Amino acid sequence: MFVKRQKRKDGRIYLSVVHGYRDENGRTKMRHVRSLGYLDELEKLYDDPVAHFRAEVEAENEAAKAESAPITVTLHPLQKIDKRTEGRVEMGAAVPSAYFHRDLGIWDFFERKRTARGFAYDPCRILELLCWNRISDPGSKAAAFAAKERFPRKCDFTLDDVYRSLDYLAANAGKLVKHMNASLEKARGPRDKTRLYYDVTNYYFEIDGEDEDGLRKKGVSKEHRPEAIVQMGLLLDAKGIPMDFELFPGNVNDMSTMLPMMKKAGLRDAQNPEGERVVMVADKGLNTSANIAACTLDGNGFIFSQSVRKATKELKGWVLDEAGYAETEPGRFKVKSRIADKAVYITGEDGRRRKVMVPVKEVAFWSQDFYERARLERTKVVEKSKVAIARGDMSAAVARSCAKYAKDIPVVKATGEAAQHNWVLDEKRIEADAAMDGYYCIITSEQEWDEHEIIEAYRGLSRIEESFRVLKGDMDARPVYVWTTPHIQAHFLICYTALLQMRLMQADIEAQTGTRPSAEAVSDALSNMVGHRLDANVYHFDYRTDLTDALCDAVGIDLSRQVMTKSQMNKVMSVVKRPRS
């Protein structure tokens, strides 16, 4: 690079920094690096502007030469490994760190509260480490602390500080989520809230017992486990990016969690009539009178699935009636719809329950893929029922999970003795369920939407199911080992923040390459970007793929070099804290 003097038409001299190079044909070219300004104006600031900037550029040139200069490392064959010093550094952490600081603005949130904290440790650095642990190698808080020397930022805190910080994180969880949402919109623009996806799942604990007044309660476990559980409601925007979460005691019914979540998210309601109208999309477990009434009365909309098996006789008959179906994919997909009134029951201020008819659009469809999947799943359940009948094991747990199609026909002896159980296969129930294979029904307030638009919106609910799979599988959010309510809240805040980082990384890679990598692929790629120490200041890297290149490109850093010094790694970690250019 050098300082270029250029005389303009008005006779003034303009200074700029340019980079000289040769193209593929060997011709000399120049590329503009940065503008400096007019010489006469710069002379007001510097005695000799040309000499000043030439010295500055020369220093930059020397630094660039040092960056690319060969590094000599001396390795002694007899030297032993130092057990007291960590010999690895996980530079893959730089990528989610960029989202942690730039997009979510978490450092800004804690920095504003720094003077009021009243303690020495840095909760932001602890949260950053714990989120990286969830993404790369999920484990306990103690395991994350044990691996802190591999984290490419200095972690100057103790294990006690980690556990103390959980109380602070729990106390600030709601404010932090709001701040992350605001920062995300500031960095990337307004989020698409025309459709919001909501669902609930639960997580079990490896600690016996339950709380009297806390979150750990025994309830209906989705894993059919006897331990206490906690319920987690998750809200996603139209693009599948997490917007908020809430925890509920384990004995709370799923269907009663949506209204508190909507209120917490600040959606349009009687107190906020000017808020943006949204369409809530949820599964059949949230299809209740209270939820439909809340969405309708608040001026919002809803798209809920409707169980065909549990539908009214009239609705079930309409869904299974072949009349009115139009095949969009011959032999594979057919659909029909109608405008109808749905009865919902509302409890008034006087405590009386009233029936109200709400106009809805009902969409029924049959899918060959869903048909084959339902048939395969039912075949497995039938086989389990046969095994349970043959074994004679009809305990409550077995009957609930493995003996769905077992029917008890009591045998009464003529002697007047107590009836004996005679379990047989329920052929009529199998036949009735088989008749509904592949059929689905959706109800919605959006009567003007066409059938495929409604179905496509409902299919987006798979993103929230995938998010739960990522939390429970890739991020190992359960079983939960902490037990106090603040620590449970902090644990799920960490999991939620890590999920948000993961979803942003996946979205950026999809926008960049057209292909969306799995959370497992992203986690594996980042966790393998490990440098091994050659000497006190030099580390060697040996892992690079197209995915690691894309992840680094998404945040504007280069981790493709085989050798990096500590100062170069520190520079990368400093760059990812700066706002996007």
C-alpha positions in Angstrom: 0.0 0.0 0.0 1.1 3.6 -0.5 -0.2 7.2 -0.3 -1.4 8.5 -3.7 -1.5 12.2 -4.6 -4.1 13.1 -7.1 -4.7 16.5 -8.6 -8.3 17.4 -9.1 -9.8 19.7 -11.8 -10.0 22.6 -9.4 -6.2 22.3 -8.8 -6.5 20.9 -5.2 -4.5 17.8 -4.2 -6.4 14.8 -2.9 -4.7 12.1 -0.8 -5.8 8.4 -0.6 -4.4 5.1 0.3 -4.2 2.5 -2.6 -2.9 -1.0 -2.9 -0.8 -1.9 -5.9 -0.9 -5.4 -7.4 -0.6 -7.3 -10.6 -3.5 -9.0 -12.3 -3.5 -12.4 -13.9 -1.9 -11.0 -17.1 0.9 -9.4 -15.1 -0.3 -5.8 -15.6 0.0 -3.3 -12.7 -3.2 -2.4 -11.1 -4.3 -0.3 -8.2 -7.2 -0.8 -5.7 -8.6 2.0 -3.6 -8.2 1.2 0.1 -9.4 4.4 1.9 -9.7 8.1 1.4 -7.7 10.6 3.4 -8.9 14.0 2.2 -7.7 17.2 0.5 -4.1 18.2 1.3 -4.9 21.8 2.1 -7.5 20.7 4.7 -5.2 18.1 6.2 -2.4 20.7 6.6 -4.6 22.3 9.2 -4.3 19.1 11.3 -0.8 17.9 10.5 2.6 19.7 9.9 3.3 17.4 7.0 0.3 15.3 6.1 2.0 13.3 3.3 4.9 12.3 5.7 2.4 11.4 8.5 0.3 9.1 6.3 3.3 7.6 4.6 4.6 6.6 8.0 1.2 5.2 9.0 0.9 3.2 5.8 4.5 1.9 6.1 3.6 0.6 9.6 0.6 -1.1 8.2 2.7 -2.7 5.5 5.2 -3.9 8.0 2.4 -5.4 10.1 1.0 -7.2 7.0 4.5 -8.6 6.3 4.7 -9.9 9.8 1.3 -11.5 9.5 2.5 -13.5 6.5 6.1 -14.1 7.6 7.1 -17.8 8.3 7.0 -18.8 11.9 9.8 -20.9 13.3 8.9 -23.3 16.2 11.4 -25.4 18.0 10.1 -28.7 19.3 12.3 -30.8 21.7 11.8 -34.5 21.3 12.3 -35.2 25.0 10.1 -32.3 26.3 7.1 -33.6 28.2 3.5 -32.4 28.2 2.8 -29.8 30.8 -0.2 -31.1 32.8 -0.9 -27.7 34.3 -1.3 -25.9 30.9 -4.2 -26.3 28.5 -2.8 -27.1 25.0 -5.9 -26.4 23.0 -8.1 -23.5 22.0 -11.6 -23.7 20.5 -11.6 -21.0 17.9 -14.9 -22.2 16.5 -16.4 -20.2 19.5 -15.7 -17.0 17.6 -18.6 -17.6 15.2 -21.5 -17.8 17.8 -19.7 -15.1 19.7 -20.3 -12.8 16.8 -24.1 -13.3 17.1 -23.9 -13.1 20.9 -22.4 -9.6 20.7 -23.4 -8.1 17.3 -26.9 -9.4 16.7 -28.2 -10.0 20.2 -26.3 -7.2 21.9 -25.8 -9.1 25.1 -22.6 -7.4 26.1 -24.3 -4.0 25.8 -27.1 -5.2 28.0 -24.8 -6.3 30.9 -22.4 -3.3 30.4 -25.2 -0.9 31.1 -25.9 -2.7 34.4 -22.2 -3.1 35.4 -22.0 -0.3 37.9 -25.2 -1.5 39.7 -24.2 -5.1 39.9 -22.3 -5.0 43.2 -20.1 -8.0 42.5 -16.7 -8.6 40.7 -17.4 -11.4 38.3 -18.7 -10.8 34.7 -22.0 -12.5 34.1 -21.8 -11.7 30.4 -18.6 -13.7 30.0 -20.0 -16.6 32.0 -23.2 -16.6 29.9 -21.0 -16.5 26.7 -19.0 -19.5 27.9 -22.2 -21.5 29.0 -23.9 -20.8 25.6 -20.8 -22.0 23.8 -20.8 -25.2 25.9 -24.4 -25.9 24.9 -23.6 -25.5 21.2 -20.3 -27.4 21.1 -20.2 -30.0 23.9 -23.3 -29.9 26.1 -22.6 -30.7 29.7 -23.0 -29.5 33.3 -22.1 -26.0 34.4 -19.1 -27.6 36.2 -18.0 -29.3 32.9 -18.2 -26.0 31.1 -16.1 -24.3 33.8 -13.5 -27.1 33.6 -13.1 -26.4 29.9 -12.9 -22.6 30.2 -9.1 -22.6 29.4 -10.0 -23.7 25.9 -12.4 -20.8 25.4 -10.6 -18.1 23.3 -11.5 -15.3 25.8 -10.0 -15.0 29.2 -12.4 -16.4 31.8 -11.3 -14.8 35.0 -14.0 -16.3 37.3 -14.4 -19.2 39.7 -16.9 -22.1 39.7 -18.7 -20.5 42.6 -19.0 -17.4 40.4 -20.7 -19.5 37.7 -23.3 -20.7 40.2 -23.8 -17.3 41.7 -24.3 -15.8 38.3 -27.3 -18.1 37.7 -29.3 -16.2 40.2 -28.4 -12.9 38.5 -29.3 -14.3 35.0 -32.6 -15.6 36.3 -33.5 -12.2 37.8 -32.8 -10.5 34.4 -34.0 -13.2 32.0 -37.2 -11.4 30.9 -35.4 -8.1 30.3 -32.5 -9.8 28.5 -34.9 -11.6 26.1 -36.6 -8.2 25.3 -33.2 -6.6 24.8 -32.1 -9.4 22.4 -35.3 -9.0 20.4 -34.7 -5.2 20.1 -31.1 -5.7 19.2 -31.9 -8.3 16.6 -34.4 -5.9 14.9 -31.9 -3.1 15.0 -29.2 -5.3 13.4 -31.4 -7.1 10.8 -34.5 -5.0 10.4 -38.1 -5.7 11.5 -39.1 -9.3 12.1 -41.9 -11.0 10.3 -44.6 -11.4 13.0 -47.6 -11.9 10.7 -47.5 -15.6 11.9 -46.2 -16.7 15.2 -45.7 -20.4 16.1 -46.2 -21.7 19.6 -45.9 -25.0 21.3 -45.1 -26.6 24.6 -42.8 -29.4 25.7 -41.5 -30.6 29.0 -38.1 -31.6 30.5 -37.4 -34.0 33.3 -35.0 -33.8 36.3 -32.5 -36.3 37.6 -33.4 -35.2 41.1 -36.0 -37.1 43.2 -39.1 -35.4 44.5 -40.9 -32.2 43.4 -41.3 -28.6 44.7 -44.2 -27.4 46.8 -44.2 -23.9 45.3 -41.6 -24.2 42.5 -41.5 -25.4 38.9 -40.6 -29.1 39.4 -43.9 -30.9 39.5 -45.1 -34.4 38.4 -47.2 -34.2 35.3 -47.8 -35.7 31.9 -44.3 -36.4 30.6 -43.8 -36.5 26.9 -41.1 -39.2 27.5 -43.5 -41.2 29.8 -41.1 -40.8 32.7 -42.1 -40.8 36.4 -39.7 -37.9 37.4 -40.8 -34.4 38.1 -40.9 -32.1 35.0 -41.0 -28.5 34.0 -43.0 -27.2 31.1 -41.4 -24.8 28.5 -43.5 -22.8 26.0 -41.6 -21.5 23.0 -42.6 -18.8 20.6 -41.1 -18.4 17.1 -41.6 -15.7 14.4 -42.7 -16.4 10.9 -39.2 -17.4 9.8 -38.7 -19.8 12.7 -36.4 -17.6 14.7 -37.1 -17.8 18.5 -38.9 -14.7 20.0 -39.5 -15.7 23.6 -40.0 -18.5 26.0 -41.7 -19.1 29.3 -41.5 -21.8 32.0 -44.5 -23.4 33.7 -44.8 -25.9 36.6 -44.9 -29.5 35.4 -48.5 -30.1 36.4 -49.8 -27.2 34.3 -51.9 -28.3 31.3 -50.4 -27.4 27.9 -53.6 -25.8 26.7 -53.5 -23.2 29.5 -50.0 -21.9 28.6 -50.7 -20.0 25.4 -52.6 -17.0 26.8 -49.8 -16.2 29.3 -47.2 -16.5 26.6 -49.2 -14.1 24.3 -49.5 -11.6 27.1 -45.8 -11.8 27.9 -44.9 -11.3 24.3 -46.9 -8.0 24.2 -49.2 -9.1 21.4 -52.3 -7.2 20.5 -55.1 -7.4 23.1 -57.7 -5.2 24.9 -54.9 -3.3 26.7 -52.9 -2.9 23.5 -55.5 -2.5 20.7 -53.1 -0.8 18.3 -50.6 -3.6 18.4 -49.7 -5.5 15.2 -52.2 -8.2 14.3 -50.7 -11.7 14.3 -52.0 -15.2 13.4 -51.1 -17.7 16.1 -50.2 -21.2 14.7 -50.4 -24.1 17.1 -51.0 -27.9 17.3 -54.3 -29.6 18.3 -53.2 -29.5 22.0 -53.7 -25.7 22.0 -57.1 -25.9 20.1 -59.3 -24.8 23.0 -62.3 -22.5 23.5 -60.2 -20.2 25.7 -57.4 -19.9 23.1 -59.7 -19.4 20.1 -61.8 -16.8 22.0 -58.6 -14.9 23.1 -57.3 -14.7 19.6 -60.6 -13.7 18.1 -61.6 -11.2 20.8 -58.2 -9.5 20.7 -58.4 -9.0 17.0 -55.7 -11.6 16.2 -56.1 -14.7 14.2 -55.4 -18.5 14.6 -54.5 -21.6 12.7 -55.0 -24.8 14.8 -55.0 -28.4 13.8 -58.1 -30.3 14.7 -58.0 -34.0 15.7 -60.1 -36.0 13.2 -60.4 -38.8 15.7 -61.8 -36.5 18.5 -63.9 -34.3 16.2 -67.7 -34.1 16.3 -69.5 -36.8 14.4 -70.5 -34.2 11.7 -67.0 -32.9 11.2 -65.5 -36.3 11.1 -68.1 -37.4 8.6 -67.2 -34.4 6.4 -63.5 -35.0 6.5 -63.8 -38.7 5.6 -66.4 -38.1 2.9 -64.7 -38.2 -0.5 -67.1 -35.6 -1.9 -65.6 -32.2 -2.5 -61.9 -33.3 -2.5 -59.7 -31.9 -5.3 -56.5 -33.8 -6.1 -53.5 -31.4 -6.5 -51.1 -34.4 -6.8 -53.0 -37.3 -8.3 -52.9 -40.3 -5.9 -50.8 -38.4 -3.4 -52.6 -35.3 -2.1 -56.2 -34.0 -2.1 -57.8 -31.1 -0.3 -61.1 -29.4 0.3 -62.5 -26.6 2.6 -65.6 -25.0 3.8 -66.8 -22.0 5.9 -68.4 -23.1 9.1 -69.2 -22.0 12.7 -67.3 -23.4 15.6 -68.8 -23.5 19.1 -66.6 -22.1 21.8 -67.4 -21.6 25.4 -66.6 -18.4 27.2 -66.9 -17.7 30.9 -68.3 -14.2 31.5 -67.7 -11.8 34.3 -70.7 -13.3 36.1 -69.0 -16.7 36.2 -71.5 -18.2 33.8 -70.3 -20.3 30.8 -71.8 -19.3 27.5 -71.7 -20.8 24.1 -70.5 -18.6 21.3 -70.3 -19.5 17.6 -67.1 -18.3 15.9 -67.0 -18.3 12.0 -64.0 -20.3 10.8 -62.6 -21.9 7.7 -62.1 -25.7 7.9 -59.5 -27.3 5.7 -59.3 -31.1 5.3 -56.6 -32.8 3.3 -55.3 -36.3 2.7 -51.6 -37.0 2.1 -50.1 -40.3 0.9 -46.9 -39.6 2.9 -49.0 -39.0 6.1 -51.0 -42.1 5.3 -47.9 -44.3 5.0 -46.4 -42.9 8.2 -49.6 -43.4 10.2 -49.9 -47.0 8.9 -46.3 -47.8 9.8 -46.7 -46.2 13.3 -49.9 -48.1 14.0 -48.3 -51.4 12.9 -45.7 -50.9 15.6 -48.3 -50.2 18.2 -50.4 -53.2 17.2 -47.3 -55.4 17.6 -46.5 -53.9 21.1 -50.1 -54.5 22.1 -49.9 -58.2 21.0 -46.7 -58.6 23.0 -48.3 -57.0 26.1 -51.3 -59.2 25.8 -49.2 -62.3 25.4 -47.1 -61.3 28.4 -50.1 -60.4 30.5 -48.5 -57.1 31.6 -51.2 -54.4 31.7 -49.7 -52.0 34.2 -50.7 -48.4 33.9 -47.4 -47.4 32.2 -47.6 -50.3 29.7 -51.2 -49.8 28.9 -50.6 -46.1 28.2 -47.5 -46.5 26.0 -47.6 -50.0 24.6 -51.1 -51.5 24.8 -53.2 -49.0 23.0 -55.1 -51.7 21.1 -55.6 -54.1 24.0 -59.2 -54.6 25.2 -60.3 -56.1 28.4 -63.2 -58.6 28.2 -63.9 -59.7 31.8 -64.9 -63.3 32.3 -67.5 -63.8 35.0 -67.6 -67.2 36.4 -70.9 -68.9 37.2 -69.8 -69.5 40.7 -70.0 -65.8 41.4 -66.3 -65.3 41.8 -64.7 -62.0 40.9 -64.4 -61.4 37.2 -61.0 -62.3 35.6 -59.3 -60.1 33.0 -59.2 -61.4 29.5 -57.2 -59.1 27.3 -57.7 -59.3 23.5 -56.8 -57.3 20.5 -59.3 -54.5 19.8 -59.9 -55.1 16.1 -62.7 -52.6 15.8 -60.6 -49.8 17.1 -57.7 -50.7 14.8 -60.2 -50.6 11.8 -61.6 -47.3 12.9 -58.2 -45.7 13.3 -57.1 -47.1 9.9 -60.0 -45.4 8.2 -58.6 -42.0 9.3 -55.0 -42.7 8.2 -53.6 -39.7 6.2 -56.5 -37.4 6.9 -55.9 -34.1 8.6 -58.0 -31.1 9.5 -57.1 -27.5 10.2 -59.4 -24.7 11.5 -58.6 -21.0 11.1 -60.0 -17.6 11.5 -58.4 -16.6 8.2 -61.4 -17.3 5.9 -59.9 -15.3 3.0 -56.7 -17.4 2.8 -56.7 -20.1 0.2 -56.3 -23.8 1.2 -52.7 -24.2 0.3 -51.7 -20.9 2.1 -53.3 -22.2 5.3 -51.6 -25.6 5.0 -48.3 -24.1 4.3 -48.6 -21.8 7.3 -49.5 -24.8 9.5 -46.5 -26.8 8.1 -44.2 -24.1 9.5 -45.0 -25.5 12.9 -42.5 -28.2 12.2 -39.8 -25.6 12.9 -40.8 -25.4 16.5 -40.8 -29.2 16.8 -37.3 -29.2 15.3 -36.3 -26.5 17.8 -37.4 -28.7 20.7 -35.5 -31.6 19.1 -32.4 -29.4 19.0 -32.8 -28.4 22.6 -33.4 -31.9 23.9 -30.9 -33.7 21.6 -28.1 -31.5 20.2 -28.0 -29.2 23.2 -28.9 -31.8 25.8 -31.2 -29.5 27.7 -32.6 -32.4 29.6 -32.3 -34.1 32.1 -31.9 -31.0 34.2 -29.5 -31.2 37.1 -30.1 -27.9 38.8 -33.0 -27.7 41.3 -33.7 -24.2 42.7 -36.2 -22.2 40.7 -33.7 -19.4 39.8 -31.2 -21.9 38.6 -33.8 -23.7 36.5 -34.8 -20.4 35.0 -31.2 -19.5 34.2 -30.5 -23.0 32.7 -33.3 -22.5 30.2 -32.3 -19.0 29.5 -28.9 -20.3 28.5 -30.5 -23.1 26.4 -32.8 -20.5 24.7 -29.9 -18.1 24.0 -27.8 -20.9 22.5 -30.8 -22.0 20.4 -31.2 -18.4 19.1 -27.6 -18.3 18.1 -27.9 -21.6 16.4 -31.0 -20.6 14.4 -29.3 -17.4 13.3 -26.3 -19.3 12.1 -28.4 -21.7 10.2 -30.5 -18.9 8.6 -27.4 -17.1 7.4 -25.9 -20.2 5.9 -29.2 -21.0 4.1 -29.3 -17.4 2.7 -25.6 -17.6 1.7 -25.6 -21.1 0.1 -29.2 -22.1 -0.5 -28.8 -25.1 1.8 -29.8 -25.2 5.5 -27.3 -27.3 7.6 -28.6 -29.2 10.5 -27.8 -28.0 14.1 -25.7 -31.2 14.5 -23.6 -30.3 11.5 -23.1 -26.7 12.7 -22.1 -27.9 16.1 -19.7 -30.5 14.8 -18.1 -28.0 12.4 -17.5 -25.4 15.1 -16.4 -27.8 17.8 -13.7 -29.3 15.5 -12.1 -25.9 14.8 -9.5 -26.6 17.6 -6.0 -25.2 17.6 -3.2 -27.2 19.3 -0.4 -25.4 21.0 3.1 -25.7 19.4 4.8 -23.3 21.7 3.7 -20.5 24.1 2.4 -18.3 21.4 1.7 -20.4 18.3 -1.2 -22.8 17.6 -1.8 -25.3 14.8 -5.2 -25.9 13.2 -6.0 -28.8 10.9 -9.8 -28.7 10.4 -11.5 -26.9 7.5 -14.6 -27.6 5.5 -17.0 -25.8 3.2 -19.3 -25.3 6.2 -16.6 -23.8 8.4 -15.8 -21.4 5.5 -19.4 -20.4 5.2 -19.8 -19.9 8.9 -16.8 -17.7 9.1 -17.9 -15.8 5.9 -21.3 -15.1 7.6 -19.6 -13.1 10.4 -16.7 -11.7 8.4 -13.7 -13.6 9.9 -11.0 -15.8 8.5 -10.2 -19.0 10.4 -8.7 -20.9 7.4 -5.0 -20.6 8.3 -3.1 -23.5 9.6 -1.1 -21.5 12.1 -2.3 -18.6 14.3 -0.6 -16.7 17.1 -2.3 -15.7 20.3 -2.4 -12.1 19.1 -4.1 -13.1 15.9 -6.7 -15.1 17.8 -7.3 -12.2 20.2 -7.8 -9.9 17.2 -10.4 -12.3 15.8 -12.3 -12.3 19.1 -12.1 -8.5 19.2 -13.5 -8.2 15.7 -16.6 -10.3 16.5 -17.6 -7.9 19.2 -17.7 -5.0 16.8 -21.0 -4.0 15.0 -21.6 -5.4 11.5 -20.1 -3.2 8.9 
